[in-house]
């Protein structure tokens, strides 16, 4: 039995579909409750539909990047688990990093090496690492998320530019967690990272200079596509 036969097994598909249906039901119940409450507060149906239409656009467009991420993640950990991770909570960078850590911790060089060896015993470890590693943020949000958000909003309003700088530092700190691992993977991975980063800077400059708002919605998707294409180019040069 190969690892991919497990990653793409029928039972895993069934479990993922059941979990996603549960999430959909929760969302539907929450939306119905929120809609009812808004009507009670005096909002009209036309106002609510306008909100639904505007939020639908801002939700669908960024999801293109998630779909592209699914295509890049599926060859490593199969379709259903990639679908589940990117649909509920997670990101391509986090999932790949957690899977790689699991693979290296049991003696393999990478997830690709695990799949090549056909070692299905590592799959459970990968799933556990990818799941447990991100639960901490959810738990913290339950008990402290509102306080942290209100504190940051208050600090930003009181301190002005320093508050904005603090928020930017948080984003940079999150990126700094993933960057070293990419540089350590070799010249091809480093060149791919630099290519995507340079493209992002160029697109953001164009957006700011010419006020092209749609670039912000497709920025991640464009950088992912170009990054994946460039990785093939850099791989042929350096490896």
N, C-alpha and C positions, 0 to 999 in steps of 0.2 A: 504494500500500500504506500503510495506516494503522499507527501505532505499536501500537495494541491488537491488530492482526492478528499482529504479531510477538511481543508480550508473551504472547499466548494461542495461539501456534502449536503445531502437533502435535509438531514436533521438540523444542521446549522442554519440553512435557509429558513426552515420552519420556525426555529427559535427566534431568529432575527425578525421575521415577519410578525410573529406574535408580540415581540417587544415593541416594534414600531407601531403596530396597531394600537397598543396600549397608550403610547405617547400621543397618537392622533386622537384617541378618545378623550384623553385628558385635555388636550388643546381645544377640542370641540366643546367640551363641557365648560371650560374656562371662558371661551369666547361667548357662549350663550349666556353665561352668568354676567359677564361684563356688558354685553349688549343690553340685557334686561336692566342692569343698574344704570346705564347711561340714559335709557328711556325714562327711568324714574327720576333722574336728575334734570330732565327737561331737554335733552338733546333730541333733535329730529332724526328720522330715518335717513333723510337725504344727507345730513351732516355725517352720520355714521358710515354711510356708503362711500362718501368722499374720503373718509379716513381709510376705509378698507381698500379702496382703489389705489390710493397713494402708497400705502404700506405694502401692497401686493407688488408694485413695481420695484420698490426698494428691497424687497425680499427675493424676488425672482432673479433679478440681474446679478447680485453677488453670488447666488447659488450656482452660477455657471462655473465659477472658480472651484466650487466644491465638487462638481461633476468631473471637472478635469483632474482634480486631486484624486477622485475615485479611480480614474483610469490609470494614474501613476501608482496608486497604492495596491490595486487589485493583483498585479503580477507577483507581488511579494507575499501578500497574506490573503489572497482570494477575494471574491466578489462580496459574499454575504457579510463577512466580518468588517471589510472596508466600508460597505454600505451602512452598517450599523454604527460604526465608530464616527463616521463623518456626518451621519444624519442626526444623531442625538447629541453627542458632545465629543470634541476632539478636533484635531487638525492634522494635516498631512505630515508636517514636520514633527509634531509630538509623537504621532503613532509610529512613524518610521524610527525615531530615536529610541522609543521604548522597546520596540521590537529588536532593534540592533543591540541594545544593552542586554536584553534577555539572551540573545544568540551568543554574544561574546562571553556572558557570564557562565555559560555551560561549555565553553571551549571552541566555539565556532567563530570564524572571522566576520560573518555577516549573516543576515537572513537568507541571502541567496545561497550561502554555503549550507545552511540547514536544509533548504529545499533541494539542493543538489544531492545531499547525503540521504535525503528521504527520512530524516529522523523525526517521526511524528510525536515523540515523547516531549519535544521542546514546545510544541504548539500550545499546550496548556499554560506553560510558563510565560509565553509571549502574551497570551490573552490576559492572564492575571496581572502582569506588569503594566500592560496598556490600560487596564481598567482601574487598578488600585492606585496607580500613580496620579490619576486626575481626580479621584474622589475627594482628596483633601481640599481642593478649591471649592467643591460643592458644599462640603460640611462647613467650611469657614463662612461661605456666603449665607448659609442658613442662620448662623448665630451672629455674624458680625458684618455681613455685606452692607446692610443699610447704614450702619454707623460709619463704616469706612467711606462709603459714597458721600454721605452728608458731610463728613469731615473734609473730604477732598474738595467738594463743591464750595464749602465755606472758606477753606483756605485759598482756593483760587479766586473767589470773589473779593476776599480781604487783601490778598497779596498781589493781585493783578498778574503781571508778567511772571513773577516768581511762581505763582500757582500753576500757570501754563507750563513753565519749565519743569516743575515737579511731575506733572502728568507725562510730559515727554520723557523724563528720566525713567519712569516706570516702563514705558514702551521699549526704550532702549535696553533696559535691564532684562526684559523678557527675550529680546532678540539675542542678547549676549549669551544667554544660556545655550542657544542652538548653534551659534556661529563657530565656536571652537571645534565642535565635532565635525563640521563640514570641512574646515581647513585641514583637519587631520586625516581626511579620507584620501588625500592626494591632490595632484595638480589638476586633474580633470574636474574634480568636485569643486576645487577652489575657483577655477576658471568659470565654471557654470554659475557659481554663487556671485562672482563679480559681474558676469554678464547680466544676470537678472537684476542685480542692484543698480548697475549703470542704467539699464533700461528704465527702471522705476524712477530714478532721478530725472532722466530726460522727459519721461511722460508727465511727471509732476511739474516740471518746469514749463512744459507746453500748456498744461492745464492752467497754471497760474498766469502765464503771459497772455494767452489768448482766451481765457475764461471758458475753456471747453469742459463743461461740468461732467459730461458722460464718461470722461476718462477715469474719474474717481471710481465709478461703478465697475468698470472693466479692468482696472489696474492689476489686481491680483491675477485674474484670468489670463491677461496678456503676458504678464511676467512668467506665469507658470508654463504657458505654451512655448514661449521663446526659450525659457530655461531648459525645458525638456529637449527641444530641438537642438539647442546649442550643446547640451550634454553629449549628444551623439557625435557632434563635430569635435568637441574637445577630447572625448574618449578615443577617437581614432588618431588624434595627434599625440596624446601623451601616453597612451597604453598600447 
